């Protein structure tokens, strides 16, 4: 059973959800055994002086991990800390073999092969090395070789990656989504029970909404929101909001939480005729021709997409789409909690 709209499916408790409940029980057992096994076999220490910051979540779908990772790496850099970023590079050509996407001088050759999130991180973090690869320990060793003074490695989407020590850990939540229906996969959106979040140093709640559902964790909460950046074409030319208001606009995304993208666009005072929403990390290459034909048929003049999708789309040859990218940044309400967590 595959719901056509998983976020809607996971926000309710219907007959189909209850039919899948036995599978959720098996999933939960597997996750508990995974954590128990990792407690019995502690991870090997990292190179001397290197510490990790884990950024992750316990729900499937977008919660803002990449924007928060960008913010956190920049915040550490501004404090004078030698910092780098390591991620899996999901569905990128380097996911299995691993590699350095960028160093302190900029992007390395072939960076576009590393995956959409890796490329977005590398482009957004000048002077901060980014590495990808399923084996994050190897990634850290590679980062240490190109940055001998390395002190902090931000591990993007690593809350369930327990083969490395987590010196500091943040678990992210979307205020608009909360916990969905509160059930484990596949009946609901939870990768792990909420109680597991207690091992983190803090919860990060993105957006406006009640934080009461986090009370049982006992975690301090860092609240923040996404702030839209400057609209730009694929060649980096700025586009004004007024210009988009005069054109027939559609959205294009392949992200974990498309509703969040729609909310951000509406917050700019923009209306759109359609949202061509695809699964997270979608490969657009096989259907570019049909997408172009669909835009002509629907009379779409501009196609607004996310910064993550733009990073993936720019790598495609002969791209002939009227694309405009909307970057977003994470803005915290305050940083006092971060100061406490990272104080010597």
GINORDA-V409621 format. One line per field, one symbol per residue. burial: b if it has 9 or more other ideal C-beta (glycine too) atoms within 8 Angstrom, else e. A space follows every 10 residues. Layout:
BEGIN
burial = ???
END
This chain:
BEGIN
burial = eebeebbebb eeeeebbbeb bebbbebbee beebbeebee eebeebeeeb bbbbbbbbbb bbbbbbbbbb bbbbbbbeee eebbbbbbbb ebebbeebbb bbbeeeebee beebbbbbbb bbeebeebbb bbbeebbbbb bbbbebbeeb bbbbbbbbbb beebebebbb bbbbbbbbbb bebbbebbbb bbebebbeeb ebbbbbbeee beebeebebe bbbbbbebbe bbbbeeeebe beebeeebbb bbbbbebbeb bbbbbbeeeb ebbebbeeee beebeeebee bbebbeebeb ebbbbbbbbb bbbbebeebe bebbbbbbbb ebeeeebbee beee
END
